Amino acid sequence: MEPAIVLSISVGVILVAITGFAIYTSFGPPSKQLADPFEDHED
């Protein structure tokens, strides 16, 4: 394979992995530990 194709696929895989991890952290089980700073300081 050409180096440009390998680089493109690698960048794509890394982007999808980071996006998947961010969605899992935001909406999955770890989201229970996240704090909302706006709810903490409501008057």
PDBQT receptor file of N, H, CA, C and O in Angstrom, charges set to zero:
ATOM      1  N   MET A   1       0.849  -1.187   0.000  1.00  0.00    +0.000 N 
ATOM      2  CA  MET A   1       0.000   0.000   0.000  1.00  0.00    +0.000 C 
ATOM      3  C   MET A   1       0.890   1.245   0.000  1.00  0.00    +0.000 C 
ATOM      4  O   MET A   1       2.030   1.229   0.465  1.00  0.00    +0.000 OA
ATOM      5  N   GLU A   2       0.334   2.289  -0.526  1.00  0.00    +0.000 N 
ATOM      6  H   GLU A   2      -0.592   2.302  -0.903  1.00  0.00    +0.000 HD
ATOM      7  CA  GLU A   2       1.085   3.542  -0.559  1.00  0.00    +0.000 C 
ATOM      8  C   GLU A   2       1.067   4.203   0.814  1.00  0.00    +0.000 C 
ATOM      9  O   GLU A   2       0.096   4.059   1.557  1.00  0.00    +0.000 OA
ATOM     10  N   PRO A   3       2.117   4.915   1.151  1.00  0.00    +0.000 N 
ATOM     11  CA  PRO A   3       2.185   5.569   2.469  1.00  0.00    +0.000 C 
ATOM     12  C   PRO A   3       1.055   6.565   2.721  1.00  0.00    +0.000 C 
ATOM     13  O   PRO A   3       0.614   6.719   3.860  1.00  0.00    +0.000 OA
ATOM     14  N   ALA A   4       0.583   7.237   1.682  1.00  0.00    +0.000 N 
ATOM     15  H   ALA A   4       0.940   7.111   0.756  1.00  0.00    +0.000 HD
ATOM     16  CA  ALA A   4      -0.502   8.205   1.859  1.00  0.00    +0.000 C 
ATOM     17  C   ALA A   4      -1.804   7.505   2.265  1.00  0.00    +0.000 C 
ATOM     18  O   ALA A   4      -2.566   8.034   3.074  1.00  0.00    +0.000 OA
ATOM     19  N   ILE A   5      -2.055   6.333   1.712  1.00  0.00    +0.000 N 
ATOM     20  H   ILE A   5      -1.436   5.903   1.055  1.00  0.00    +0.000 HD
ATOM     21  CA  ILE A   5      -3.269   5.583   2.055  1.00  0.00    +0.000 C 
ATOM     22  C   ILE A   5      -3.183   5.084   3.489  1.00  0.00    +0.000 C 
ATOM     23  O   ILE A   5      -4.160   5.165   4.233  1.00  0.00    +0.000 OA
ATOM     24  N   VAL A   6      -2.034   4.574   3.881  1.00  0.00    +0.000 N 
ATOM     25  H   VAL A   6      -1.240   4.508   3.277  1.00  0.00    +0.000 HD
ATOM     26  CA  VAL A   6      -1.839   4.087   5.248  1.00  0.00    +0.000 C 
ATOM     27  C   VAL A   6      -2.005   5.232   6.242  1.00  0.00    +0.000 C 
ATOM     28  O   VAL A   6      -2.643   5.064   7.281  1.00  0.00    +0.000 OA
ATOM     29  N   LEU A   7      -1.435   6.391   5.929  1.00  0.00    +0.000 N 
ATOM     30  H   LEU A   7      -0.917   6.528   5.085  1.00  0.00    +0.000 HD
ATOM     31  CA  LEU A   7      -1.570   7.552   6.808  1.00  0.00    +0.000 C 
ATOM     32  C   LEU A   7      -3.018   8.005   6.912  1.00  0.00    +0.000 C 
ATOM     33  O   LEU A   7      -3.482   8.338   8.003  1.00  0.00    +0.000 OA
ATOM     34  N   SER A   8      -3.736   8.022   5.800  1.00  0.00    +0.000 N 
ATOM     35  H   SER A   8      -3.359   7.751   4.914  1.00  0.00    +0.000 HD
ATOM     36  CA  SER A   8      -5.140   8.428   5.810  1.00  0.00    +0.000 C 
ATOM     37  C   SER A   8      -5.990   7.476   6.646  1.00  0.00    +0.000 C 
ATOM     38  O   SER A   8      -6.831   7.915   7.432  1.00  0.00    +0.000 OA
ATOM     39  N   ILE A   9      -5.774   6.198   6.479  1.00  0.00    +0.000 N 
ATOM     40  H   ILE A   9      -5.091   5.842   5.841  1.00  0.00    +0.000 HD
ATOM     41  CA  ILE A   9      -6.524   5.203   7.257  1.00  0.00    +0.000 C 
ATOM     42  C   ILE A   9      -6.186   5.331   8.735  1.00  0.00    +0.000 C 
ATOM     43  O   ILE A   9      -7.076   5.244   9.580  1.00  0.00    +0.000 OA
ATOM     44  N   SER A  10      -4.910   5.537   9.059  1.00  0.00    +0.000 N 
ATOM     45  H   SER A  10      -4.187   5.608   8.373  1.00  0.00    +0.000 HD
ATOM     46  CA  SER A  10      -4.503   5.675  10.456  1.00  0.00    +0.000 C 
ATOM     47  C   SER A  10      -5.149   6.886  11.111  1.00  0.00    +0.000 C 
ATOM     48  O   SER A  10      -5.652   6.794  12.231  1.00  0.00    +0.000 OA
ATOM     49  N   VAL A  11      -5.137   8.019  10.420  1.00  0.00    +0.000 N 
ATOM     50  H   VAL A  11      -4.728   8.093   9.510  1.00  0.00    +0.000 HD
ATOM     51  CA  VAL A  11      -5.753   9.225  10.957  1.00  0.00    +0.000 C 
ATOM     52  C   VAL A  11      -7.253   9.017  11.133  1.00  0.00    +0.000 C 
ATOM     53  O   VAL A  11      -7.824   9.456  12.131  1.00  0.00    +0.000 OA
ATOM     54  N   GLY A  12      -7.891   8.358  10.185  1.00  0.00    +0.000 N 
ATOM     55  H   GLY A  12      -7.427   8.001   9.375  1.00  0.00    +0.000 HD
ATOM     56  CA  GLY A  12      -9.323   8.070  10.284  1.00  0.00    +0.000 C 
ATOM     57  C   GLY A  12      -9.656   7.178  11.468  1.00  0.00    +0.000 C 
ATOM     58  O   GLY A  12     -10.623   7.431  12.186  1.00  0.00    +0.000 OA
ATOM     59  N   VAL A  13      -8.865   6.144  11.674  1.00  0.00    +0.000 N 
ATOM     60  H   VAL A  13      -8.078   5.939  11.091  1.00  0.00    +0.000 HD
ATOM     61  CA  VAL A  13      -9.090   5.223  12.789  1.00  0.00    +0.000 C 
ATOM     62  C   VAL A  13      -8.900   5.941  14.123  1.00  0.00    +0.000 C 
ATOM     63  O   VAL A  13      -9.680   5.740  15.053  1.00  0.00    +0.000 OA
ATOM     64  N   ILE A  14      -7.871   6.773  14.219  1.00  0.00    +0.000 N 
ATOM     65  H   ILE A  14      -7.237   6.936  13.463  1.00  0.00    +0.000 HD
ATOM     66  CA  ILE A  14      -7.626   7.520  15.460  1.00  0.00    +0.000 C 
ATOM     67  C   ILE A  14      -8.780   8.483  15.730  1.00  0.00    +0.000 C 
ATOM     68  O   ILE A  14      -9.230   8.606  16.869  1.00  0.00    +0.000 OA
ATOM     69  N   LEU A  15      -9.261   9.165  14.694  1.00  0.00    +0.000 N 
ATOM     70  H   LEU A  15      -8.895   9.066  13.769  1.00  0.00    +0.000 HD
ATOM     71  CA  LEU A  15     -10.383  10.092  14.850  1.00  0.00    +0.000 C 
ATOM     72  C   LEU A  15     -11.645   9.377  15.324  1.00  0.00    +0.000 C 
ATOM     73  O   LEU A  15     -12.339   9.867  16.215  1.00  0.00    +0.000 OA
ATOM     74  N   VAL A  16     -11.941   8.227  14.736  1.00  0.00    +0.000 N 
ATOM     75  H   VAL A  16     -11.377   7.830  14.012  1.00  0.00    +0.000 HD
ATOM     76  CA  VAL A  16     -13.119   7.453  15.141  1.00  0.00    +0.000 C 
ATOM     77  C   VAL A  16     -12.957   6.945  16.574  1.00  0.00    +0.000 C 
ATOM     78  O   VAL A  16     -13.928   6.929  17.330  1.00  0.00    +0.000 OA
ATOM     79  N   ALA A  17     -11.756   6.535  16.956  1.00  0.00    +0.000 N 
ATOM     80  H   ALA A  17     -10.967   6.548  16.342  1.00  0.00    +0.000 HD
ATOM     81  CA  ALA A  17     -11.517   6.039  18.313  1.00  0.00    +0.000 C 
ATOM     82  C   ALA A  17     -11.703   7.155  19.345  1.00  0.00    +0.000 C 
ATOM     83  O   ALA A  17     -12.317   6.933  20.388  1.00  0.00    +0.000 OA
ATOM     84  N   ILE A  18     -11.185   8.334  19.066  1.00  0.00    +0.000 N 
ATOM     85  H   ILE A  18     -10.686   8.514  18.218  1.00  0.00    +0.000 HD
ATOM     86  CA  ILE A  18     -11.339   9.455  20.000  1.00  0.00    +0.000 C 
ATOM     87  C   ILE A  18     -12.804   9.858  20.110  1.00  0.00    +0.000 C 
ATOM     88  O   ILE A  18     -13.292  10.139  21.204  1.00  0.00    +0.000 OA
ATOM     89  N   THR A  19     -13.505   9.886  18.979  1.00  0.00    +0.000 N 
ATOM     90  H   THR A  19     -13.108   9.658  18.090  1.00  0.00    +0.000 HD
ATOM     91  CA  THR A  19     -14.923  10.231  18.995  1.00  0.00    +0.000 C 
ATOM     92  C   THR A  19     -15.729   9.194  19.776  1.00  0.00    +0.000 C 
ATOM     93  O   THR A  19     -16.608   9.555  20.559  1.00  0.00    +0.000 OA
ATOM     94  N   GLY A  20     -15.440   7.928  19.568  1.00  0.00    +0.000 N 
ATOM     95  H   GLY A  20     -14.726   7.635  18.932  1.00  0.00    +0.000 HD
ATOM     96  CA  GLY A  20     -16.139   6.870  20.301  1.00  0.00    +0.000 C 
ATOM     97  C   GLY A  20     -15.880   6.948  21.796  1.00  0.00    +0.000 C 
ATOM     98  O   GLY A  20     -16.795   6.752  22.595  1.00  0.00    +0.000 OA
ATOM     99  N   PHE A  21     -14.648   7.231  22.179  1.00  0.00    +0.000 N 
ATOM    100  H   PHE A  21     -13.904   7.391  21.529  1.00  0.00    +0.000 HD
ATOM    101  CA  PHE A  21     -14.318   7.351  23.597  1.00  0.00    +0.000 C 
ATOM    102  C   PHE A  21     -15.024   8.552  24.221  1.00  0.00    +0.000 C 
ATOM    103  O   PHE A  21     -15.488   8.477  25.359  1.00  0.00    +0.000 OA
ATOM    104  N   ALA A  22     -15.106   9.654  23.483  1.00  0.00    +0.000 N 
ATOM    105  H   ALA A  22     -14.729   9.715  22.559  1.00  0.00    +0.000 HD
ATOM    106  CA  ALA A  22     -15.792  10.851  23.995  1.00  0.00    +0.000 C 
ATOM    107  C   ALA A  22     -17.278  10.594  24.174  1.00  0.00    +0.000 C 
ATOM    108  O   ALA A  22     -17.854  11.025  25.173  1.00  0.00    +0.000 OA
ATOM    109  N   ILE A  23     -17.907   9.913  23.247  1.00  0.00    +0.000 N 
ATOM    110  H   ILE A  23     -17.439   9.564  22.436  1.00  0.00    +0.000 HD
ATOM    111  CA  ILE A  23     -19.332   9.587  23.371  1.00  0.00    +0.000 C 
ATOM    112  C   ILE A  23     -19.561   8.630  24.532  1.00  0.00    +0.000 C 
ATOM    113  O   ILE A  23     -20.522   8.789  25.283  1.00  0.00    +0.000 OA
ATOM    114  N   TYR A  24     -18.687   7.636  24.687  1.00  0.00    +0.000 N 
ATOM    115  H   TYR A  24     -17.906   7.506  24.077  1.00  0.00    +0.000 HD
ATOM    116  CA  TYR A  24     -18.811   6.692  25.798  1.00  0.00    +0.000 C 
ATOM    117  C   TYR A  24     -18.665   7.412  27.138  1.00  0.00    +0.000 C 
ATOM    118  O   TYR A  24     -19.406   7.132  28.080  1.00  0.00    +0.000 OA
ATOM    119  N   THR A  25     -17.711   8.336  27.221  1.00  0.00    +0.000 N 
ATOM    120  H   THR A  25     -17.109   8.563  26.456  1.00  0.00    +0.000 HD
ATOM    121  CA  THR A  25     -17.494   9.073  28.466  1.00  0.00    +0.000 C 
ATOM    122  C   THR A  25     -18.667  10.005  28.766  1.00  0.00    +0.000 C 
ATOM    123  O   THR A  25     -19.032  10.189  29.927  1.00  0.00    +0.000 OA
ATOM    124  N   SER A  26     -19.250  10.585  27.737  1.00  0.00    +0.000 N 
ATOM    125  H   SER A  26     -18.954  10.435  26.794  1.00  0.00    +0.000 HD
ATOM    126  CA  SER A  26     -20.333  11.553  27.927  1.00  0.00    +0.000 C 
ATOM    127  C   SER A  26     -21.664  10.894  28.269  1.00  0.00    +0.000 C 
ATOM    128  O   SER A  26     -22.417  11.416  29.092  1.00  0.00    +0.000 OA
ATOM    129  N   PHE A  27     -21.961   9.766  27.655  1.00  0.00    +0.000 N 
ATOM    130  H   PHE A  27     -21.350   9.343  26.986  1.00  0.00    +0.000 HD
ATOM    131  CA  PHE A  27     -23.282   9.168  27.801  1.00  0.00    +0.000 C 
ATOM    132  C   PHE A  27     -23.281   7.788  28.440  1.00  0.00    +0.000 C 
ATOM    133  O   PHE A  27     -24.347   7.281  28.789  1.00  0.00    +0.000 OA
ATOM    134  N   GLY A  28     -22.133   7.172  28.603  1.00  0.00    +0.000 N 
ATOM    135  H   GLY A  28     -21.267   7.584  28.319  1.00  0.00    +0.000 HD
ATOM    136  CA  GLY A  28     -22.055   5.830  29.168  1.00  0.00    +0.000 C 
ATOM    137  C   GLY A  28     -21.983   5.859  30.681  1.00  0.00    +0.000 C 
ATOM    138  O   GLY A  28     -22.256   6.889  31.297  1.00  0.00    +0.000 OA
ATOM    139  N   PRO A  29     -21.618   4.742  31.284  1.00  0.00    +0.000 N 
ATOM    140  CA  PRO A  29     -21.523   4.650  32.746  1.00  0.00    +0.000 C 
ATOM    141  C   PRO A  29     -20.603   5.686  33.393  1.00  0.00    +0.000 C 
ATOM    142  O   PRO A  29     -20.916   6.146  34.491  1.00  0.00    +0.000 OA
ATOM    143  N   PRO A  30     -19.483   6.079  32.773  1.00  0.00    +0.000 N 
ATOM    144  CA  PRO A  30     -18.633   7.085  33.428  1.00  0.00    +0.000 C 
ATOM    145  C   PRO A  30     -19.299   8.459  33.569  1.00  0.00    +0.000 C 
ATOM    146  O   PRO A  30     -18.816   9.303  34.324  1.00  0.00    +0.000 OA
ATOM    147  N   SER A  31     -20.391   8.687  32.857  1.00  0.00    +0.000 N 
ATOM    148  H   SER A  31     -20.783   8.001  32.244  1.00  0.00    +0.000 HD
ATOM    149  CA  SER A  31     -21.037   9.999  32.926  1.00  0.00    +0.000 C 
ATOM    150  C   SER A  31     -21.669  10.259  34.297  1.00  0.00    +0.000 C 
ATOM    151  O   SER A  31     -21.973  11.403  34.635  1.00  0.00    +0.000 OA
ATOM    152  N   LYS A  32     -21.863   9.208  35.074  1.00  0.00    +0.000 N 
ATOM    153  H   LYS A  32     -21.616   8.279  34.800  1.00  0.00    +0.000 HD
ATOM    154  CA  LYS A  32     -22.448   9.391  36.421  1.00  0.00    +0.000 C 
ATOM    155  C   LYS A  32     -21.500  10.180  37.324  1.00  0.00    +0.000 C 
ATOM    156  O   LYS A  32     -21.944  10.824  38.274  1.00  0.00    +0.000 OA
ATOM    157  N   GLN A  33     -20.191  10.133  37.029  1.00  0.00    +0.000 N 
ATOM    158  H   GLN A  33     -19.831   9.610  36.257  1.00  0.00    +0.000 HD
ATOM    159  CA  GLN A  33     -19.199  10.819  37.853  1.00  0.00    +0.000 C 
ATOM    160  C   GLN A  33     -18.977  12.263  37.422  1.00  0.00    +0.000 C 
ATOM    161  O   GLN A  33     -18.306  13.020  38.123  1.00  0.00    +0.000 OA
ATOM    162  N   LEU A  34     -19.533  12.652  36.278  1.00  0.00    +0.000 N 
ATOM    163  H   LEU A  34     -20.079  12.037  35.709  1.00  0.00    +0.000 HD
ATOM    164  CA  LEU A  34     -19.336  14.016  35.793  1.00  0.00    +0.000 C 
ATOM    165  C   LEU A  34     -20.213  14.980  36.585  1.00  0.00    +0.000 C 
ATOM    166  O   LEU A  34     -21.349  14.652  36.929  1.00  0.00    +0.000 OA
ATOM    167  N   ALA A  35     -19.692  16.157  36.871  1.00  0.00    +0.000 N 
ATOM    168  H   ALA A  35     -18.770  16.423  36.592  1.00  0.00    +0.000 HD
ATOM    169  CA  ALA A  35     -20.441  17.168  37.608  1.00  0.00    +0.000 C 
ATOM    170  C   ALA A  35     -20.808  18.309  36.661  1.00  0.00    +0.000 C 
ATOM    171  O   ALA A  35     -20.027  18.669  35.781  1.00  0.00    +0.000 OA
ATOM    172  N   ASP A  36     -21.991  18.869  36.847  1.00  0.00    +0.000 N 
ATOM    173  H   ASP A  36     -22.625  18.576  37.562  1.00  0.00    +0.000 HD
ATOM    174  CA  ASP A  36     -22.440  20.004  36.053  1.00  0.00    +0.000 C 
ATOM    175  C   ASP A  36     -22.195  21.279  36.853  1.00  0.00    +0.000 C 
ATOM    176  O   ASP A  36     -22.891  21.516  37.841  1.00  0.00    +0.000 OA
ATOM    177  N   PRO A  37     -21.234  22.102  36.461  1.00  0.00    +0.000 N 
ATOM    178  CA  PRO A  37     -20.917  23.292  37.249  1.00  0.00    +0.000 C 
ATOM    179  C   PRO A  37     -22.053  24.301  37.300  1.00  0.00    +0.000 C 
ATOM    180  O   PRO A  37     -22.128  25.091  38.241  1.00  0.00    +0.000 OA
ATOM    181  N   PHE A  38     -22.941  24.294  36.309  1.00  0.00    +0.000 N 
ATOM    182  H   PHE A  38     -22.881  23.652  35.545  1.00  0.00    +0.000 HD
ATOM    183  CA  PHE A  38     -24.063  25.230  36.312  1.00  0.00    +0.000 C 
ATOM    184  C   PHE A  38     -25.103  24.820  37.363  1.00  0.00    +0.000 C 
ATOM    185  O   PHE A  38     -25.723  25.682  37.985  1.00  0.00    +0.000 OA
ATOM    186  N   GLU A  39     -25.295  23.515  37.564  1.00  0.00    +0.000 N 
ATOM    187  H   GLU A  39     -24.791  22.815  37.059  1.00  0.00    +0.000 HD
ATOM    188  CA  GLU A  39     -26.237  23.070  38.595  1.00  0.00    +0.000 C 
ATOM    189  C   GLU A  39     -25.676  23.291  39.998  1.00  0.00    +0.000 C 
ATOM    190  O   GLU A  39     -26.432  23.484  40.950  1.00  0.00    +0.000 OA
ATOM    191  N   ASP A  40     -24.373  23.264  40.121  1.00  0.00    +0.000 N 
ATOM    192  H   ASP A  40     -23.758  23.107  39.348  1.00  0.00    +0.000 HD
ATOM    193  CA  ASP A  40     -23.752  23.447  41.438  1.00  0.00    +0.000 C 
ATOM    194  C   ASP A  40     -23.894  24.876  41.958  1.00  0.00    +0.000 C 
ATOM    195  O   ASP A  40     -23.893  25.097  43.169  1.00  0.00    +0.000 OA
ATOM    196  N   HIS A  41     -24.015  25.845  41.054  1.00  0.00    +0.000 N 
ATOM    197  H   HIS A  41     -24.016  25.666  40.070  1.00  0.00    +0.000 HD
ATOM    198  CA  HIS A  41     -24.016  27.248  41.464  1.00  0.00    +0.000 C 
ATOM    199  C   HIS A  41     -25.324  27.962  41.167  1.00  0.00    +0.000 C 
ATOM    200  O   HIS A  41     -25.333  29.182  41.004  1.00  0.00    +0.000 OA
ATOM    201  N   GLU A  42     -26.432  27.226  41.094  1.00  0.00    +0.000 N 
ATOM    202  H   GLU A  42     -26.425  26.235  41.227  1.00  0.00    +0.000 HD
ATOM    203  CA  GLU A  42     -27.722  27.876  40.865  1.00  0.00    +0.000 C 
ATOM    204  C   GLU A  42     -28.174  28.605  42.114  1.00  0.00    +0.000 C 
ATOM    205  O   GLU A  42     -27.920  28.168  43.236  1.00  0.00    +0.000 OA
ATOM    206  N   ASP A  43     -28.847  29.725  41.899  1.00  0.00    +0.000 N 
ATOM    207  H   ASP A  43     -29.053  30.080  40.987  1.00  0.00    +0.000 HD
ATOM    208  CA  ASP A  43     -29.367  30.507  43.044  1.00  0.00    +0.000 C 
ATOM    209  C   ASP A  43     -30.790  30.144  43.358  1.00  0.00    +0.000 C 
ATOM    210  O   ASP A  43     -31.378  30.701  44.285  1.00  0.00    +0.000 OA
TER     211      ASP A  43
